[in-house]
Amino acid sequence: MSTFEIFQAIILGLVEGLTEFLPISSTGHLIIAGDMLGYTGEQAKTFSIVIQLGAILAVCWHYRVRLLELANGLVHDRPSQRFVFNLILAICPSALLGLTLHRYIKHYLFNPTSVAVALVIGGLVILLVERKERHVRIADMDELSWKDALKIGFAQAVSLIPGVSRSGATIIGGLLFGLSRRAATEFSFFLAIPTMFLATGYDLFSSWQSLSAGDFPFFLIGFVVAFMSALLAIRGLLWYVAHHDFRLFAYYRIAFGILVLSYFIFLAQP
């Protein structure tokens, strides 16, 4: 493995880990980073799946105590049972729509123009939501009803459109439905675990033929870097939402969306 390949793996792992759980779309960032580094094609798609798995495990590690408590309480603890049921319910809209529309989304929407437009529109939506006067009725994610969970699940389903951002859709949806910033952010993290495991498992099953033993060191570096950087991003976002709103991410999305569109129109090689 060359020095440049190590550099590629590190940069792409960082991009995935730092953007996966922020409301700014990891897809858009990986598309432009991969193009700039000259790493595209089927292997690049499989690599993005593997490093996404590293980011998922970072959430599991951060919330390992709570996950163990939920697992231990599934038999007798009603709050744990209700919370897990809410997660399962919230997964259903994106799972059903994803299985139905996955091929069409990949074919028609997985391109720089669609991603850039979704980034800009998503940024404008965040600004509108932040301007709206909201009444917080759910301070902690354990207070969610099944109806709240289902509504957030439908919000997450919008993120099937590349560039929307899964975390952005769930967090902003949560704010609209009356969750506090922290409750919306934490529920987004927990919802990411089963959602991303299912999506990653499906993609890996579909693309395992493109893997070879020689790819292992390259993939391992990206995986580890994505795990470590995602852990930092999760902790940083939880600190941020305790002190700030999401308008900074909205401005960033709009600026980055314009950058992506400009890059692929004027600078990217045909």
C-alpha positions, 0 to 999 in steps of 0.5 A: 500500500502506497503512502498516497493510499494511506493518505486517501484512507485517512482523509476519507475516514476523517470526512466520514467520521466528522460529518456522519452525525452532524446535520451537514450530510456525509454523502456530499462530503464523501462525494467531493472528497473522493473525486478530489482524491481520485478515488471513485468507482465500485471499490470506493462505494464499498469503502464508504460502507465500511467506514460508515460501519466505523462511525456506527460503532462509535455511537455504540461505544459512546452509549455502551452503558445505556445500550447494556441497560436497555438490553438488560431491561428488555424482559422486565423493565417497561421504560426500556421496552417502550424505548426499544419499541419506539426505535423499531417503530421509527426505523420502519418508514425509512426501511420500507421506503429504502427497500422499495426505492433504493435502486431508483435513488442510487440511479437518479439522485446519487449525483453531485447536482442532487446532493448540492440542491439537497444541501442548500434546501436543507440549510434553508429549512434549518433556518426556517425552523430555528426562526420559528417559535417552538414549545418544548414538550419533551425534554428527554428522549425517554418521554417520547410516545410511539406517535412521536417516534413514528413522526421522527421516523417519517422525518428520517425517511426524507434523508433517503435523498442524498444530501439531506443528512440523516441526522439533520432530518431526524434532529430538525424533525424532532425540534418541529415535533416538540423535542428539546435540542438534546433530546432530538440529538440523542434520539437521532444518535440512538436511531442511527444505530439500527438504521445504519446497521441495516443499511450498511448490512444491506449494502455490504451484502450487495457489494461483497464481491468487490472486496479482496484480501488486498484491500484489508489494510486500506479499509482498516485504516479508514475504519479506525479513523472513522471510528475515532473521528466520529467519537469526537464529533458525537461528543462535540455535537452534544456539547454544542447543542447544550449552548447553541442552535443549529443555524451555524450548520444551516449556513455551512450547508448552504455554502457547501452546497454551492461549493459542491455545485460549483466544483462539479460544474467548473473544476471536476474532470469530465 
